[in-house]
Amino acid sequence: MVDQTIQFHGAADRYTTSGATTLATLYSDTTTATPSPAVTIAKSGAGQAVAFTYDLARSVVYTRQGNPAWSGTERDAITPIRSDDLFFGAAASDPEPDWVNLNKVAIPQADEQQRLLANLILQMELNNKPLPRFWYLPRGLKAAVVMTGDDHGNGGTVGRFNTFLADSPQNCSLTNWECLRGTAYTYPSTPMTNDQAAAFVAQGFEIGNHYTTNCLDFTPASLAQLYADESVEFATDFPSLPAPQTSRTHCITWSDYDTQPQVELLHGIRFDTNYYYWPGGSPYPNWIHDIPGMFTGSGMPMRFAKLDGTLIDVYQATTQMTDESGQSFPYNIDTLLDNAIGTSGYYGVFTANMHNDSPDSSGANAIVASAQARGIPVVTSLQMLHWIDGRNSSSFGNFSWNGNTLTFSITMGTNTNGAQAMLPVLAGAGTL
């Protein structure tokens, strides 16, 4: 676990411990500890009890999706309203601290708190029996890159995809994520024939619609109509392609807290890349200052939640790297991947938008080279969605604990090639 202060969002109750052990402490700022615990553990009867003094689930959602009180407000003074407006502190009319402290942006703060909960469950159960769990990614991978590129009708997709084909290892395996693949979010007018698009999809690429509000804010009604109309247009221009299951909206318009994923779900879109690490340079405010990291506190695609906490079956896949945020490459990708595979353990699925308006992209080339040098796969949004769905539909069953022998069955979902189950090495009964 991370060994420095991290943020939570929401209210915390302040307690004095009485027999419990403090596992984490509340701080009044990044360096000043209070006497009050954030997480405690105590013996309770024959077992143990852990208490979080704040609402962990609410904090994780707020960290990942932004400040609900800022929903629908233009804070960075760059229209339209975007996801970064839920995090941007320095609004001229309402100056506040950034929602996620950018000095801590390298840390997946929401993920680390979820890992704390998972690790506590395993630790508390060790004296009874060791519990298995699934690893995040195939074959023990600690990171993956989701390569996307918006194509505004300029036709760079064909050349970009041909480059990925040429740079893929010979006889690579798609199911093992060995081939370089990418997603293009295109206008239907992009100069690519239906046959060309179908051929790329058959080779494992993804082509989806680049929905557009014409860079205007939306209402729930206008967004629903937009998706209905543009879905028909895309299907008409590319009749051989499947309906899109992943998406990024032009201008990354995000006019409120939770409308867009709800509308996406109604149209079969379940993987959203609109949360965007931006702005970062001329002519816009340099908010991110070329600092690599995870401004939503997370490197893992997870479901959105409505304002009332109800889950939406659409995954938020934050775009941590863009070619319009003043980010340096390979510096940003090197830092993200090294933090994931190194001792920090900041695991993640890192999404890039390297625009497909031109066949060549120095940013895409740098990201691919960095990933290949580290044995990290470069995949499409759809490949990642299929993997996550498969992993999340997999399960353990038929548990039996007899003496010091544990047996169980595993039921795997589809698209889970390379899935790994894990068991604790040490348990109350001894060593695995």
C-alpha angles and dihedrals in degrees: 000000000000111000099211138068117290133184132259125186126221133031127320128203114231115226139172112227119239110185095335125114117236112232096174133012133218114243126200089213137353093292109021118088123206125208089248124099124233095194128014137180126204139170112260118184108304092342144039136264128209122199127197109200091207133048101271097189094048091047093052093050093046092047092051101039101033137240110330089204088065094052113132095010128121104228106157093049092236113116136254109047109257137182092267089065086071088061105030109109105182099074109160093229096039113025110195136153114276110273090238114033105242090208085069097038094115089066119081089223098176092046092050092055091050089049089052089057093047093047091049091053091052093045095048091051097048095096090054102039138319113262122217124220138177124255118238099246140022122285094005093297114169095199143018134186122227105204116205135162131189114225113198095194093288097117105232093130097085093053094043093051091047088054090053090050092051093047096048117105113265113266090006120177117240092196090054091049090241096131123080106245136168145184124239119202101200141180109241087241094063112128097253123112124233089246092052091049092048091050092053093048089050088056092054103268123128128227118187138167120274097217113207135200088185086253091296127129115258137219121213090258096047092047092050090052092046093054092046094051098041094045088059092047092051092048090049094052095041105030093163094058125090117245110275116266097181131045154184120190120224111260085013088258111193107169099175142003107277115356099099099057090046092053091044091054091054088058096046095259111138106162118064125190099181098110097097132189096229161167105045117148151358129010088017131055112283096237102152097040094206091291110152114227153089111292091187091055090245141092095183126086107240135166123278120241130216120238089264091055097255112144120244114209092232122102122231107221105181116217100228095173128048137163092230103053100079091254122156121229136241085012095072097045092042091053095047094047095043091050089051100047097032133073094288091070094209092158118191156156103236117203122203131194107202101167117243092212087109127036092233128057124178089199094053090046091052093047092050092048093050092048094047092049089057099040092249117148123238109212143164126264088248094053089053093047091051091049094049093047090050095047093047092050091052120096148179120237148160094051117192125177112187116170102308097337121102122193129177142153128237125215111197127205123222122283093028099126108156096017115160131206120204136205129191111261092217125045138158091271094053140265123342 
